Amino acid sequence: MSYSPPPGLPIVDAMTPAVLVLAGPVTRDEVAGLCDAVTARLEAGSGGAARVVVCDVGGLGPPGLGVVDLLARLQLTARRAGGRIRLRDADPALHALLDLVGLRFEVEGQAEEREPALRVEEAVEPGDPAV
């Protein structure tokens, strides 16, 4: 018997990206299957948010080079399929490690680098020293 969820609102469904929950530790043998899962989620969508796969990394455990390798491979797979991944529930230590190795990922809840954060205003008073 097959079960499919009831159809939602088409516009909302089109704007909701697919989610891939990563639970760790992930072995090297599992990486290919996860890359296939990213490709399948991107191919199942039809543009818009479907070009993004949200990777919930909260369950990966302590970050290490294996996690960095996994995320780099998932991002490369997504790019080859015409999409990208976005991280959800990433540990601050993972952010630091990714920055250290020079990998940049879009993270849920953070403004993109080219977009200013909302409601932030910078004011300069006459006579303030340059920073």
C-alpha positions as CSV (number, residue, x, y, z in Angstrom):
1,M,0.0,0.0,0.0
2,S,1.4,3.4,-1.0
3,Y,0.7,6.6,0.9
4,S,1.1,10.0,-0.5
5,P,0.5,13.1,1.6
6,P,-2.6,15.2,0.8
7,P,-1.9,18.0,-1.7
8,G,-1.2,21.3,-0.2
9,L,-1.5,24.7,-1.6
10,P,0.3,24.7,-4.9
11,I,2.0,28.1,-4.4
12,V,3.2,27.2,-0.9
13,D,4.4,23.8,-2.0
14,A,6.4,25.4,-4.9
15,M,8.0,27.8,-2.4
16,T,9.0,25.2,0.1
17,P,12.4,23.6,-0.4
18,A,13.0,19.9,0.1
19,V,14.7,18.9,3.4
20,L,17.4,16.3,3.8
21,V,18.0,15.3,7.4
22,L,21.6,14.2,8.0
23,A,22.1,12.1,11.1
24,G,25.6,11.1,12.0
25,P,28.1,9.9,12.0
26,V,27.9,9.5,8.2
27,T,30.3,6.8,6.8
28,R,32.1,7.2,3.4
29,D,29.8,4.4,2.0
30,E,26.7,6.5,2.8
31,V,28.0,9.7,1.0
32,A,27.1,8.5,-2.5
33,G,23.5,7.7,-1.4
34,L,23.1,11.1,0.2
35,C,24.4,12.7,-3.0
36,D,21.8,10.7,-5.0
37,A,19.1,11.9,-2.5
38,V,20.1,15.6,-3.2
39,T,19.9,15.0,-6.9
40,A,16.5,13.3,-6.6
41,R,15.1,16.2,-4.5
42,L,16.4,18.8,-7.0
43,E,15.0,16.9,-10.0
44,A,11.6,16.4,-8.3
45,G,11.1,20.2,-8.0
46,S,10.1,22.6,-10.7
47,G,12.1,25.7,-10.1
48,G,12.0,28.3,-7.4
49,A,12.7,26.9,-4.0
50,A,12.9,23.5,-5.6
51,R,16.4,24.5,-6.7
52,V,17.4,24.4,-3.0
53,V,17.8,21.4,-0.7
54,V,17.9,22.2,3.0
55,C,20.3,20.0,4.8
56,D,19.4,19.7,8.5
57,V,22.9,19.1,10.0
58,G,21.8,19.3,13.7
59,G,22.1,15.5,14.1
60,L,25.6,15.1,12.6
61,G,27.4,15.4,15.9
62,P,30.7,17.1,16.5
63,P,32.0,18.6,13.3
64,G,35.2,17.2,11.7
65,L,36.8,16.8,8.3
66,G,34.4,14.0,7.5
67,V,31.5,16.4,7.8
68,V,33.3,19.0,5.8
69,D,33.9,16.4,3.1
70,L,30.3,15.4,3.1
71,L,28.9,18.9,2.8
72,A,31.4,19.8,0.1
73,R,30.3,16.7,-1.9
74,L,26.6,17.5,-1.4
75,Q,27.1,21.1,-2.5
76,L,29.1,20.0,-5.6
77,T,26.3,17.5,-6.5
78,A,23.7,20.2,-6.1
79,R,25.6,22.6,-8.2
80,R,26.0,20.0,-11.0
81,A,22.2,19.5,-10.9
82,G,21.6,23.3,-11.1
83,G,20.8,23.9,-7.5
84,R,22.4,24.5,-4.1
85,I,22.1,23.4,-0.5
86,R,21.3,25.4,2.5
87,L,22.2,24.4,6.0
88,R,19.8,24.2,8.9
89,D,20.6,23.9,12.6
90,A,24.3,24.2,12.1
91,D,26.5,24.2,15.2
92,P,28.8,27.3,15.6
93,A,31.8,25.0,15.6
94,L,30.7,23.8,12.2
95,H,30.5,27.4,10.9
96,A,34.0,28.0,12.2
97,L,35.4,24.8,10.6
98,L,33.8,25.6,7.3
99,D,35.2,29.1,7.4
100,L,38.6,27.7,8.3
101,V,38.7,25.5,5.2
102,G,37.2,28.2,3.0
103,L,33.8,26.7,2.3
104,R,30.8,29.1,2.2
105,F,27.3,27.8,2.7
106,E,24.0,29.5,2.8
107,V,22.5,29.0,6.3
108,E,18.9,29.3,7.3
109,G,18.1,32.3,9.4
110,Q,21.1,34.4,8.1
111,A,20.8,37.2,5.6
112,E,22.8,36.6,2.4
113,E,26.0,38.5,2.2
114,R,24.8,40.8,-0.5
115,E,21.6,41.6,1.4
116,P,21.7,44.0,4.4
117,A,20.1,42.7,7.6
118,L,16.7,44.1,8.2
119,R,16.2,47.0,10.5
120,V,19.9,47.7,10.9
121,E,20.9,51.3,10.5
122,E,24.4,52.7,10.7
123,A,24.7,56.2,11.9
124,V,27.8,58.4,11.8
125,E,28.1,61.3,14.1
126,P,30.3,64.2,13.1
127,G,33.6,63.9,14.9
128,D,33.5,60.1,15.3
129,P,36.9,58.5,14.6
130,A,37.2,56.3,11.5
131,V,37.1,52.6,12.3
